[in-house]
Amino acid sequence: MDSVKETVKIYDLDEYNYPKFRGQLIGLYLHAFTTGDYSQHIDRETVEVTLDDILQDGSGCMAFVGNRLVGLLAAFPLKRDPDFPADTCRDIPVGEAIYIAEVMVHADYRGRKIASKMLDTYLQEKSENYSYAVIRVWEKNMPALELYKKLGFLPVATISQQKLSIDKEEFVMWKVYLVKKIRS
């Protein structure tokens, strides 16, 4: 990478431009979740189905440096998240909340506030239609957890999920749901 500060541009991700960038988005997803300290086993087909499902009625944004896709935020209405514990989070009106299902930045570009920029851009846009934003993160992913808290998200619930390690061994992943009011 150049030592010159590269400009990050944020673009909408919707049903119109998703097909154009689908392959790159799948590659970024695989890179983000199968490498590094917080890696797990996820096969390409699962990623394809996951992204296709999210963007069926969801939206998001993409971050580019030059022509390189370096970040993704994908979201959909919270009422579509089957794991959200609505019964224990009664203060969050599910019908008024957007669920940020995925936030990822390529390892070469982390620490440059790209995730913050994507979240700020996206939430500002979504505050016209939603009162709350909800996000879920692995409790061991301290950089992400700290970022979301710094951006005003507050923890409201924890769930467990069965996952596969990079060695394909099953393990329990504890996920923390966080919420932020984005409109008064």
Backbone hydrogen bonds, N-H to C=O, Kabsch-Sander energy under -0.5 kcal/mol:
donor,donor_aa,acceptor,acceptor_aa,energy
9,K,7,T,-0.5
9,K,64,F,-2.8
11,Y,62,M,-2.6
13,L,60,G,-2.5
18,Y,14,D,-2.2
21,F,17,N,-1.4
21,F,18,Y,-0.6
22,R,18,Y,-1.1
25,L,21,F,-2.7
26,I,22,R,-2.4
27,G,23,G,-2.1
28,L,24,Q,-2.4
29,Y,25,L,-2.5
30,L,26,I,-2.6
31,H,27,G,-2.3
32,A,28,L,-2.9
33,F,29,Y,-2.2
34,T,30,L,-1.7
35,T,31,H,-0.8
39,S,36,G,-1.3
40,Q,33,F,-2.3
41,H,164,L,-2.6
42,I,40,Q,-0.6
47,V,43,D,-1.8
48,E,44,R,-2.6
49,V,45,E,-2.5
50,T,46,T,-2.6
51,L,47,V,-2.8
52,D,48,E,-2.5
53,D,49,V,-2.5
54,I,50,T,-2.5
55,L,51,L,-2.5
56,Q,53,D,-1.1
57,D,53,D,-0.6
57,D,54,I,-0.7
58,G,54,I,-0.8
59,S,75,A,-2.3
60,G,13,L,-1.5
61,C,73,L,-2.1
62,M,11,Y,-2.9
63,A,71,G,-2.1
64,F,9,K,-2.7
65,V,68,R,-2.3
66,G,7,T,-0.6
66,G,64,F,-0.5
68,R,65,V,-2.2
69,L,67,N,-0.5
70,V,63,A,-3.1
70,V,68,R,-0.5
71,G,63,A,-1.6
72,L,104,M,-2.5
73,L,61,C,-2.4
74,A,102,E,-2.3
75,A,59,S,-3.4
76,F,99,Y,-2.1
78,L,97,A,-2.5
79,K,94,V,-0.5
80,R,77,P,-2.2
81,D,78,L,-2.4
84,F,81,D,-0.9
86,A,84,F,-2.2
88,T,85,P,-1.3
89,C,85,P,-0.9
92,I,89,C,-1.9
94,V,92,I,-0.9
96,E,93,P,-2.3
97,A,94,V,-1.4
98,I,132,Y,-2.3
99,Y,76,F,-3.3
100,I,98,I,-0.6
100,I,134,V,-3.3
101,A,74,A,-1.2
101,A,99,Y,-1.1
102,E,74,A,-2.1
104,M,72,L,-2.6
106,H,70,V,-2.9
109,Y,106,H,-2.4
110,R,107,A,-0.9
112,R,109,Y,-0.8
117,K,113,K,-2.1
118,M,114,I,-2.5
119,L,115,A,-2.7
120,D,116,S,-3.0
121,T,117,K,-2.4
122,Y,118,M,-2.8
123,L,119,L,-2.9
124,Q,120,D,-2.0
125,E,121,T,-1.6
126,K,122,Y,-2.5
127,S,123,L,-1.5
128,E,125,E,-1.1
129,N,126,K,-1.6
130,Y,126,K,-2.2
131,S,96,E,-2.3
132,Y,96,E,-2.0
133,A,180,K,-2.6
134,V,98,I,-2.7
135,I,178,L,-2.4
136,R,100,I,-0.7
137,V,176,V,-2.1
139,E,174,W,-2.7
141,N,138,W,-1.8
142,M,140,K,-2.1
145,L,141,N,-2.6
146,E,142,M,-2.9
147,L,143,P,-2.0
148,Y,144,A,-2.7
149,K,145,L,-2.1
150,K,146,E,-2.5
151,L,147,L,-1.8
152,G,149,K,-1.6
153,F,148,Y,-2.7
154,L,179,V,-2.8
156,V,177,Y,-2.9
157,A,177,Y,-1.2
159,I,175,K,-2.4
161,Q,173,M,-2.1
163,K,171,F,-2.8
165,S,169,E,-3.0
168,K,165,S,-2.6
171,F,163,K,-2.1
173,M,161,Q,-3.3
173,M,171,F,-0.5
174,W,172,V,-0.6
175,K,159,I,-3.0
175,K,173,M,-0.6
176,V,137,V,-3.2
177,Y,157,A,-3.1
177,Y,175,K,-0.5
178,L,135,I,-3.1
179,V,154,L,-2.5
180,K,133,A,-2.3
182,I,131,S,-2.8
182,I,180,K,-0.5
183,R,131,S,-1.5
